[in-house]
Amino acid sequence: MQASRRLHKLLPLLAARGGGAAAGSAGVLLEPIPAAGARYLSSRYGHADGDADRPAEGRRHRDGGGERRHGGGRRFPRMHGWEAPIDTPRTLQDYEKLVLGLARRRRAYLIRDVLDEMLLNGMRPNRFILSTGLFYCMKTRKLGDAMFFFEEMKRRGIAPDAAAYSNAISACGRAGYLGKAVELKDEMLAAGLPMTHNIRLALLHSFAESGSIKGTREWFDEIVASGRPADEFAFAGLANCYRHIAPRAVPKDAEQQLLEVLQQFKEARVAWDAQRAAAAASEGQHEEEHGGLELEEGEEQQQDGAPTKDGRPFSPQLVVHNAVLNSLVELGRHEAAKALFASMAAQGPAPDHTSYANIVRSHLNQAVGRHHQPQGAQLTALLNQRVKGADLSADYAAVLEEEPHLKAALEATEAAEAARGGAAQPAAAQVEQAAEEEEEVAAVAGGSSAELAGGEDEEAYVGPPLEDEASSSDSSSSSSDSDSESSDEEAAAAASAASKAAAGGERRRTQRGGREGAPTPASFKGMSAAELRAYVRSRSTHRARSRLRFVIFKEHTDVDAWYEALHLFQEVLDRGMQWGPDITFSMVKAALDMQATGLEDSLAVAHAVLDHFERQGLFIGVEQGTELLQLAVRRDVGDLSVAHRIYDRMATVQRIPKTAAIFKYMRAVAQREPHAHERLMALCSRILSDPDRSNKVAAMKSEAFKRKQLLVNELQQEKSGEQ
C-alpha cells in the first residue's frame, strides 16, 4: 500500500517539469541535485515522510491511473526523443528506457518507485535496471539506495558481477564506510570473481576518503604490481588522500609529498605515451585505440582530448593537477597552491573551472584567515582574558537599546522598588560589578564550545566560523555544522527558558554553559529589578565576547587576498566559464565575513555574485542556503539586505531554510527592522508550520507564537487609533 501511494507521483512529476526542466527557467535545471525532485513532490503532493532522499507521501490521484494494473500504463513524458504509448501495457524495454532517463536526469532515487510499480504489474527487474540504479546512486553519493539495489540483485538471484561489486565498494568508500568496502572485496573474492583494475581503484579511493596514507599507498602499489600502469585516477586518489587526513596527523612535508606525486605522474605519463606510440606503430589501429593495453571486459578508456559529458575535452594531466591543487588548498598551503596554479597557466595544462574554483577558495581562506585563527582552548583563553579587562558599559547600553520592552520593564521595576524604599542600583555600578566578578564571567564562559561556535542569546549567531571547515571532492563549499548545531541548541535553550519564565514568572538557567534563558517581553513583568539587571549583565557579557571574537578575527584577515579572489572571480566571468553553487557559496560566505569585519562594499560583492548566479537559472540548496542565512543575520553584518534576498529566493523556489535559521532571522528582523510587520508575521507563521515536535523546535515555536500575538495586538491598536 505504501508503494502504491508513491506510484502516481513519478510520471506526473516528470511531465509537470517537462522531462526534467524546472518550471520558470526555460528548460534549464535550477538545481541539478537529486534532492530537488523530493522537495518538489513534498510541496506539490503533501508532507515529506521524513526521508530526504525519497519522494513524499501525498494524495491519491485516481484520474491519472495511478493504481491501475489491468490493461494500461500511464502517460510517459518524452525522454531522449522517445514517446511511450498511451493506454498500453508497459514492457520491460519501456521500464529500461524510463530508468535510464531518470538516471541521466540525476533522479536515480526515483528508480525505486519504478521497481515498486514493476512488482505491482507482475514484472521482475532485470540486471540492467538494478545495475543502473546502483551505478547512478553511487555517483550521487546515495549509499542507502545504492546498497538497496546491490542487495536486491542478490535477493532476486542475480549474481553481482565485478562491475556491481566495484560500484558498491565505491559507494561505501565515498560515504566513509571503509570497513564495509573491505568486506565487499572479501565477499567478491570468496565468490570466485577476479580482482579487476576498477575494483583496485575503488578500494584505493575508499582508503583515500578515510585519510589512510598507508592503505592508499598499498593499493597504489597493488595497481602497479598488477602489470597495468597507474593511470590519472590512481594518482588523483593518492593526492586526494592528503586532504582527508586528520589535522594532527598531517605530515610536516605534506606539501613536498603532493608535489612528488604530481612529478611521478608526469614521468609515468611520458612513459605511457611512449608505450602507446610504440604499440600503435607495431600492432596497428586496434592497439592505438586501447593504448597498447588489454582492457578488461566492460571497461572503457578515456582518450585524451575526447569530449566529456559536459562538452569539455578530457585531460588526464588536468585531473591530477586539480587533485593536487585541491589538497594543497585544504591543507592551507596557500603559497604552494598559488605557485601550482601559476605554473598551470604558464606551462599547462590550462586551468579549467575546477582549477579556478580551487584557487579562488584558497584566496578566500587566506582572506578570512581560516588556517590562522586561534581555535579551541586557545581561543577560549584569549577571550576570557580580554573579557575580564573589557569595558562593558557600551554593551550594557546596547542591550537595553535593542530591547525597548526590557528597558521599560527595568525602569518600571526600579521605580516601583524605589517608591517602596528599595535602592535601585545604577546601571554603571552593575557593569563594574559584572567586570569584577570572575565567577560570573567564568559561568558565562563555561559553555565555551557553544559560545565559540556561534551560540547566541537573543539575536542570531555572532562571529565568523572560526573552526576548520570540511569540504568534499565535488564541492568547494565549506560546512559549519558544528556552528549550526551549537547555535541551534543555544537558541532553543533560550526560547525554552523564555517559555518557562512566561508561564511561572521565574527565570531559569540553561544547562549548556550556565547561561540564562532569554525571557520574552511578557515574562519581564514577573521579574524583580535584581533579576532583570542580572539578565542584562549576562547579555552584555555575551555580547562583549561576540564583539571581541570579531576583533580577534579581524586581526587575522588578509584584505589583499580578498581582492585577489575578486580578480580571479572576474576572470572566470570574462572567460565565460561555467560555474556552480560551490564558488557562489564560498564568495558570498567570505563577503559576509569581510563585511562583519568592517570592510566596505563587501555586501555589494555578495549581491553581484548572487545576481550573476540567478542569471544562470541556478540557486543554492537548502543546506548551503541555511548556513548563508545564519551568517547574513549576524549583528556585525548590520544590513539585512542579503538575508532578505536569500530567504525570499529560497521561499520562491520552495527551498525553505531550516527552522533554526528562520528563528534567528526572525529575531534579527525584530531587533533591526521592528516595523516590518508583514515579514515578521510571515516568519512567525513559517516557524509555527514546522511539523517537527522536538523540544528544540517546540521552544522556538513558543517564542514565535508570543511574538506573533504581540504583532497582532500592535496592529489592532494601530487600527483602533486610526479610527
N, C-alpha and C positions, 0 to 999 in steps of 0.2 A: 504493500500500500504506500509506503514511503517513497519507493521508487516510482510508482505510477504518478505521484503528485508532481514529480520533477519533469516528467516526460513532455508535458505540454509547453514547457518553458524553452526548450532547446531551440527548436526551429523558429518560433515567433521572435526569439531574441535575435537570431541571425537575420531574419527577414526585416525586422524593425531597424536594424543597424546597417542595412544594405550590404549584407555579406561581410561585415567586419568593419565598415567605415562608421565612425562615430557621427552622430547627428550634429549638424551645425558646423562642420568643419570641411565641407566639400570633399568628402571621401578620404580625409586624412585622419588617421588614428590619433585621437587626442592623447591617449596614454597607452602605449603599446606594452602593457603588462597584464598578466593573467588575472589579477585581482579586479580589473575593470569590469569584466563580464559579471562576476558575482555581485559586485556592488550595484551594477545596473539592474540586475534581476531583483535585488533586495529592495531598491527604490520603486521598481515598477510593479512587482507582484506581491510583495509582502515583506515581513521582517526576516532578518537573517536567522539561520538556525544555530548560530554560534560557531560555524566553521567558515573561516575567511576564504578558504580555497574552494568551497563548494557553493553552488547556487542556492538561493534562499527558498524556503518553503513558502508557498503562496496559495492563491485561489485556484480552483479547478476551472478550466476553460473547456467546456464540452463542445462548443461550437467549432473548435478547431480540430476535433477528432483526437483530443489528447489521450483518450483511453480506449480507442478502438483497436481491436485485434483482428476483426474479421473483414477481410476484403479491401483494405485500403490503407495506404500510408498518408502522411500529412504532406503539406507543401514544403518543398525544399527551396532554399534560396539558390541563386546562381553561384556556382563555385568553379572558378577557372574555366569559364566558358561552357560549363555543363549544367543543364537544367533537368532536374529529376522529373519523372512523370507525376501526374496528379491523379489521386484516387486509384492507384495501382499498388499491388503488393511490392514491398521493397525486397530487393535481392541482396545477396552478400556483397556483390560489387557496388551496390548503392551505398551500403554501410562503409565499405572501404573508402569510397570517394568522400563521404561525409567526414570520416575520421581524419583523412589526410587534409581536407580543407580546414577543419578545426585546428589541427596541429600547426599548419602553416600560418594560421592567424593567431598563433600563440594562445589558443584556448584549449590546451591539451587536457585541462582538468574537466572539461565537459565531455570527454570521451567516456568517462564512467557512466554518464547518463545514456550514452548510446548503447553501452553494454546492458544497462537495465532494460532499455526498450527491446533489444535483441532477445533477451530472455523472455519477455512477455510475448514476443512474437514467435517464440519457439525456435530461435536460431542460435547457433553456437559461434562465438567469436573465434576467428582463426588466428594463426601466428602473426600475420601481418598487422591486424588490428591491435593485438596486445603488445607487439614489439614497437609499433608506432607510438602508442601511449607511453610505454616505458622510456623510449628514447627522448621524446619531447618533454616529458615531465622531468627527466634528468637534466635536460638543457635549461629548464626554467627553475631548477632547484626545488622541486616539489617532491621531497623524499617520500612522504606518505603515499601519494598517488603512484609514484614510480614503483615502490615496493608492492603496492596492490597489484599492479599489472604483472610484476615478476612472479608473485605468489599465485596469481590467477592462472598463469601459464602452467605451473606445476600442478595446481589443483585440477585442471582440465586435461591433464595427461599430455600436455605439450612440453616436451623436454627442452629446457632452456639451452640454447646454443652458446658458443663462445661470445657472440655479439651481445646476447642478452646478459650474460654474466659481466661483460665489460661495462655495459650501461648501468647495471645495478651497483657495481663496485664504484663507478664514478659518482652515482647519486649519493651513496653513503659517504664517500670521501668529501664531496662538496658540502654536505651537511655536517661534517665533523665527526662522523661515526667511523673512526678508523678501525676499531675492533670488529665491527660488522663487515667492513670491507675485506679484512683479512679472513674472516670466517667464510665469506663467499668464495674467496680464492681457494681455500682448502676444500670447500664443497665441490667446486668445479674440478679440481684435480682428482678428488675421490670419484667423481662421475666419469673419469676417463677422458675428459676433454683436454686438448693441448693448451699450453701456455702461449698465447699469441702476443704479438707486438702491442696491440691495443690494450690488452689486459695489463701488460707491464707498464704501459703509460698511465693507465687508470690508477694502478697502485702507486706509481711514482707521485702522481698529483695528489692522491689521498694522503700520503705521508707529508707532502709539501703543505697541504692545507692544515695539517696538525702542527706544523712548525718543527718537524723532526729532521734535522740535517742529516743525521746518521742514516735513518731509514731511506730518505730521498737519495742519498749518495749510493746506498746499496742497490736500489732498484735502477739507478742510472748505470751503474757498473753491470748490472744484470742485462740491461738492454745492449750494452756494448759487447758483452760476452756472448750474447745470443747469435752473433755473426752479422747483425744488422747495425749500421752506424746510427748513432743517436741523432735524431732529427731536431728541428727547431722546437717542437713541442716538448721534447725531453729537456732541452736546455732551458726553455721558458719555465717549466716546472721546477727545475733546480734553482732558478733565480727567484721564483715566487715564494719559495720556502722561507727566505730570509725575512720577508715582511710579516710572516705569521709567527715568528719566534717571540717568546715572551720577552718583555723589555730587559729583564735582569739576565737573560741567557743569551743576549745578542753578543756575538764575538766582537772583540775590540777591532779586529781587522776585517769586519763585515764588508766595508766599502771595497777593500782590496780584493776580497774573495769574489764579490759580484763582478768586478771588472775582469778578473781572471776567467770567470765563466763566460763572459762576452768574448774574450780573446780566444778561448778554446773553441767556441762556436765558429768564429771566423776561420780558424785554421781547419776545423773539421769540414766547414762548408767548401773551402778551397779544394780539399782532398776529394770530397764528394762530387763536386763539379767535374774534376779531372777524371774521376772514375766513370761518370756518366758519359763524358765526351768519348772516352776510350771504348766504352761498351757500344755507343751509338755507331762509332766508326767501324767496329769489327763485326757486330751482330745485327745491324740494320735498325729499321724503324721501330720494331717492337721493343727492343731494349732501350731505345731512346725515350719512348713514351713512359717506360717503367723505371727509368733511371738506373739501368744496369742491375736492378734488384728484383727478386721474385716477390710479388705482393701476395699477401695472404688472401684467402677467399673472403669476398665481401669488403675488401679494403680498397680505398681509392687514394691515389697520391695527388696532392695539390701541386699543379705546375706553377712555376714562377711566372708572374705576370698574368696568370689566368684570373678572370674577374671573379670576385667573391659574390655572396648573395646580395650585398648592398651595392654592387657595381664597381667597387674599387679593386685595383689589381692586387693580387696576393703577393706579399713579400715576406719570405722566411726571415730575412735579416731584421725586418721591422718587428716581427713577433718577439724575437729575443731582446732587441733593443728596448721595446716598450716594457717588457717584463723586468729588465734590469733597472730601467728608469723608475718604474713604479715602486720597486723595492727600495731604491735609494730615497725616494720621496717619503715613504712610510717610516724609514729609519731616521729621518731628519737630516740626511746628508745633503743639505741644500747646495753647497758649492759643487759637490761631485755631480749632482743632478744637472746643474747649470752647464757644467763642462761637457757632460754627455750629450745634452740637447744641442749645444753649440756645435759639437763635432758631427752630429747627425745633419744639422742644417748645412754645414760646410762640406762634409765628405760623403754624406749619405749613410743609410737610406733617408730619403726626405721624410720629415716628420708628418704624421697624419693627425687626425683629430684626437686620437687617443694620446699621442705624444704631447700635443698642446694641453690636453686636459691634465696630464700628469705634471707638466712643468708649471702650469697656472696654479695647480693645487700646492705645489712646492713653495711658490712665491707667497701664496695666501697663508700657508702655515708659518712661513718666516715673518710675514707681516703681523700676525696676531701672536707670535711667539709661542706657538703650540708646544714646541720641544724645549722651550727655555723657561716656561713658567714654573714657579715653585709648586710642588704637589704634596698632598697628604699631610703628614705630620709637620713637614717644613712650613707649609702654608698656614697650618693651624697655629703654630708657634709665632709666626710672623704677624698674623692678625691679632692674636691675643696681646702681643707686645704693643702694637700700635693702638689698639682699642683702649688699653689702660691709660695711656698718656694723651688720648684724644679729647678735644673739647666737644661735648655732646649737646651743647645748648642749641646750636643750629638744627641739629637733628630732632631735638625735643620740640622746637617750634614748628618744624616741617611736618611732624606727625600730627600736631594739632591743626595745622592748616589743611592737611589732606583730609582730615575727618572733622568737618564742622559739627556733626552731631556729638562726637566725643568731646570736643572743646566746649560746646554748650552744656553738656551734662556735667563736665568737670567744674565749670564756673558756677552752675546752679548748685551743685553739691557743696562746693566750698562756701558759697554764700549762705546756704542753709546751715552748715556747721558753724560758720562764724556768727550767725544770728543766735544759735543755741549756746554760744560761748566757746566753741571749739576753735582752735588755732589752725588756720589754713596755711600750710607751709608753702612758701613761694616756689614757683617752678624752677628758678635758678638754683635754689638750695637743693631741690630734689635732683637736679642734674649733677651737682657736685657730690651729693651723697652716692649717686649711682657710679660715678667715676672712682670713688674711694672704696666701694665695697667689692673686694675681689671675689667674694663668694658668688655674688650675683653675676658678675662677668663670667666667672667660670661656669656657672649654671647655664648661662646663655650659650657659652662656647662648648658646652658638654656635647651637644649634638653636632660636632664639627663635620662629620661625614655628610650630614644633611645640609648644614649651613653652607659648606664649601661647594657642594654640588648644586647649589642654587635654590635651597629651600627658602621660603619667604613667609612673611607674616600676613600682611593684609593685601599686598599687591601681587604682581607676578614675580617670577624668578629674576633676581637682580644680580648681574655679574655674568661675564662670559664663561663659556665652558672651558675650564682650565685643565681638566684631566685629558689624558690621551684619548683620541677619538679613533674608533675602529672603522676600517674601510674594507671593502670587498674587491675582488679582482675585476668585476664588471662595473663597478661604480666607484667614483671618487667621492661620493657623498659621505660625510662623516656622521657618526652616530653618537648621541649623548643620551643613551638610555638611562645611565645612572643619574644624569641630571633630571630626566623626566620622572623617573620612579621616586627619587627622594623628594623632589619638589611637589610631586603629586601627593605623596603621603603627608608632607608638611601642610599643604593646602587643605587636604581632607581633615587633618587633625585640628587645624584652626577652625574650619567650618563646624566640626563636631563640637568643639568647645563653645562655639557661638550658640549652637542649638541648646546645649545644656544650660548655658548662662541665661538664655531667654526663658527656659522652662522653669528653672529653680531659683533664678536670681543670684546665682553664685558662679564664680569663675574657677575653672579647673585648669591645672597644668597638663599639657600633653606629655605622653611618656617618651616621646622622641626628643632628646636634647633638653628636657626640662623646661621647654619654652611654654609660655602661657598661650591659651587659645585666644582667638580674635573675636571678641563679642560683637554682635550686631547692634545697630542703634537702639533696638528695643530692649536689649539687656543692660544698657548703661544705667537705666533707671533703678535697677536693683543693686547697684554697686556703691560702696562708700567712696569718699574722696581719696582715702588712702589706697584703696584698691584701684581706682582709676589712675592715680599717679604712678602706682607700681606698674600698671599696664602700659602707660605711656613711656616709662623708663625702659621697660623691656623692648618696646617697639623702637625707641630711639637708639638703643644699643645695637639692635639687629640692623637698623638702617645704617648705622655707622660702620658696621662690619661690611655691609654691602658696598658702601662708598669707598672704604679703604681697600676692599678687594679690587675695585676698578683702578684705584691708584697704583696698586702693585701690578695689575695687568698692563696699565699704560707704560710702566717702566720697561716692559719687555717687548713693546711693539716696534715694528720697523716700517716707517712710512715709505721709505724708498722701495722696499719690496712690494708694498701695496700698489704704488704707481707702476712698477714694472709689471705686475699682474694685470693691471688695466691695459697696459700697452699690448701685452700678449693677447688678451681677450679681444681687443680691437683688431689685431692681426688675424685672428680666427674669423672674425666677421668679414674683413676685407677679402680674405681668400675664399669666401663662400663655403666654408666647411660646414658639414652637418654636425650638430652637437645636441646633446640631450639634456635631461634633468640634472646630470652629475655636475656639469660646470655651472649651471644656473644655481643649484643648491649651494655650492661652495662659494660662489661670488656673492649671493645675497646674504649668506650667513656671515661672511667676512665683512661685508659692508655694514651690517648691523653692529658687529663688534667694534669696527672702527668708528662708527657714529657714536657708540656708547663712550668711547674714549675722548670724544670732543673733536674729531677730525671733520672738518666742514665738507659739505657736498657728498658725504658718503651715502645718505639716503637717496640723493639724485642718481647715484650709480645703481643702487638697488632697483629703483623704478625703471631705469634704462634697460637693465638686464631683463626685468620682467616684461617690459614692452616687446623686446625682440623675441623673447621666449613665447609669448602669446601669439605673435605674428606667425610663428611656425605651426600654430594649431596644437600646441602641447601644453601640459600643465603638470604641476608637481603632485605626487601621490599623497596619500593620507599620512604616512609616517613622516616623510620629509616636510610636508606642509604643517603638520602639528608641531614639529620642532622649530620651524621658522616662525610660526605664530607665537610660540613661547619666547623666542628671542626678540621678536619685534615689539612685545608689550613691556619690555623691561623699563624700569623707571629712568635709567640713564640714557636710553634711546630718545625718550621725550616724545617726539612726534609719533602719532599712531597711524599715519597715512599708509605705511607699508603693511601694518597689521590689518587695517581695514581692507586693503586690496587683496591680501592673501585670503582672508576669510571670505570675502564676497565672491572671489573667483572660485574657491573650493565649494562654496554653497551652490553656486550656479551650476556646476557640473556634478553635483550630488556627491562630492568627496568631502564629507563633513569631518572636521578635525576631532580629535579625542576630547571627551568631556572635560578632562583636567585642563587642557589648553583653553577651551572655551570659558571655563570658570575663571582662569587668570585674566583672560581677555575682558570678561565682564567686569572684573574688579578694576582693571586699568581704565576702562571707559568710564566707570562710575566715578573714579577719582579725578581724571583729567578732562573728561567731557561729560559732566553731570547733566547737562541739558539735552543730551542725545537720547531722549526718552524712547524714541521708536527703536533705535538699535539696542538699547538696554532691554527693552521688553522682548525683542526677538531673541536675544542671547539667553535671557532667563527662560523663555519658553523652550529653547533648544536644549538647555540643560535638563529641564523638567521632563522632556520627552525621551530621555535616555532610558531604555528598558533595564539597564543594569541595576540590580538591587543590592549590590555590595555596600558595606558600611562606608567605604570611602566615597562612593558616588552619592549615597544617601545623604551624607553630611553636606555635600555640595548642593544637592537639590534643596535641602532645608534652607540654606542661605539664599539660594536663588529665589525660592518661594517668598521669603520675607522681603527680599529686595523688590520683587515684582509687586507685592502688596503695597509696599511703600510708594512705588511709582504710580500705582493706580490711585492711591489716596491723594498724591500730589496733583495728578491730572484732574481728579474730581474737584479739588479745592480751587484749581485754576479756572475750571469751568464755572463753578459757583461764584467765583469772584468776578468773572466777566459778566455773568447775568445780573 
